[in-house]
Amino acid sequence: MDITVTFRRTEPSDALRVYAEEKVSKVRKYLDVPVEAHIVLSVEKFRHQADVTLIVNGTRVKAMEETGDMYSAIDQVMDKIEKQVKRHLQKIRERRPEGARAEEEGEGEEPLAAAETETVIEVERMIAKPMDTEEAVMQLNLSKQEFLVFRNAKSLEVNVLYRKKDGSLGLIEPAS
């Protein structure tokens, strides 16, 4: 995390600098990407202002707080920043397609997205068990699926048995 602290119209204080850097670095627990943080601490008469800008993956998160004490201004502005970062991450999670969430959770589907059409293709891995055609017909009739992939016990080739729209069954065998 790259943090810069700027003091305006006040003497630079190491204690304030360390305190501000500590508070900003706590936001790091929400982010796993490089973050730039710019902190501007300024004083005008009795008003102490803390202005924080975070740049996360090109997205700018900015907040400012003004109080009578610099430490409380830093605390309050970091509360605002933390809320904004959480809200930003929530929006990113909600925008992600369902397939991407399933992949992160470790389910058996691996979606592939084509860049130009943005179509999500779900890949389902299954084991093609060796069985004869009659057994495959029985398995398909017992299941609610539209097709069954199996290895033909006689030819040891992968075959696909599927239901047609008229209710009959079709068999796809690879040509030798």
N, C-alpha and C positions, 0 to 999 in steps of 0.2 A: 504494500500500500504506500503510495507516494503522497505524503502530507506536507503542505506548506502552510506556515502560519505567518500572517502579516499583522503588524501593529500600526494603527493609525491614530495620531494625536495622543499618544500615550507612550510611556517608556516600555521597551521590551522587557518582559519578565520571564525568566526561565520557568518559574513555578506555573505561570499561566500557560506557557507554551507546552509544557509537559502534560498539564491537566487537559488541555484541549486535544492534544494528540492522543492521549489515553482514551478520552471519550469517543473520538472519531474512530479509533481502531476497534472499538467494540462492535461497530456496524459490520466489521469484517466477517463475523460469525454467520451473517445472512448471505454473504456473497462469496463465490468461489472463483471470481474473475478479478483481474487487476483493476484497482480503483485509484483514481486521482482525487485527492481532497484538498480544497483550498479554504482556509479559515481566515477571516478578516475580523480582527478585534479592534474596536474603536471606542473612543470616549469623547462625549460632548457634554461639557458641564457635569451634570449628575446622571446623564444617560449612558449606560454601558451597552454597546451593541455587539452581538456575535452574529456573523454572517458566514454560513457554511455552504459550500458547493461541492457536490460529489459528481464525478463523471464515471458512470458505470456502463461499459460497452457502448459508448457514444450517447447514452442517455444522461441528461443533466438533472440532478436532484438538488434543489436549492431551498434554503430556509433562512430566515432572519428573526432574531429576537432581541428585544430591548428591555432592560430592567435597570434597577438601581445598583446591582452588583454583577460583576463580570462572571463570576463562577456560576451564579444562577442563570445568567443569560446563556452560558455555554450548555448547562444542563437542559434548559428548556428548548434551545434550538436543536439539540441532539435528539430530544424526544420527538420533535417534529420530523427530523430527518429519518429517524427509525420508522415512524409511521409511513412516511412516503416510500421508503425502500420496501417495506412489507407489502404495501399496496401495489407497487410496481411488480414485485415478484409474483403476487397473486394474479395480476393481469396476464403475465407471461404464462403462468400455469394454465389459466383458463383458455387462452388462445391456442395452446398446443392441441393437436389432433388426438383423438382417443387412442390411436395406435401407438403414438409416442409415449403416452402414459403407461400403456400396457407393457411396452418394452422396458421402461425404467423399473416397473414393478417386478419384472422377471417372468412374465407369463410366456407361454410357448409361441407367441406370434411375433413375427419380425416384419413390421411394415416397411415398404420401400416406396419412396415418393419420387415420381418423375418430375423433374424441375419444370418442364414446359407445360404439362397438363395438370400438375398438382393432384394426380390421382393416387390414392393410397391403395397399395396392393398388400393384402395380408397373406403371409406365408405360413402355412400350417405344416408342421413336420409330423409324419406318421410312419409307422413301421408297416411295410407291405409283407404281411404274413403269408407263408406258402399255404395254399388251399386249392381244391379243385373248383370248377365253375359252379357246380350245384351247391356246394357249401357257401360260396360267395353270394349266390342268390338268396340262400336262407339268411345269411348275416345281414344283407341289405334289406330284406323284408322285415327283419326284427328291429332294425334301426330306423331312425327318423331322417336319416341323411338322404341326399339325392344321388350320391355316388359312393362307391367303395373301391379303394385301390388295394389290390392284392397281387401276390406273386403266384402265377399259375404253377401248380405242383408238377404238372407234366412237362411243360416247356421251360420252367424257371424264369420266364419273362414277366415283367410287370404288366398287369392288365388293369383296366378300369371298367367296372360295371356301373351303369347309371340308369336312372328312371327317365323315361321319355315323357313328354307332355300328355300323351294319350294313356299313360299308365303302364305301358309295356316296358321291358328292360332292354338295354343296349349293352354290348360288350365291345370294348376297344382293345385290340391285340396288336402289338407291334409287328410290322412285316419283316420277314426274315430275309 
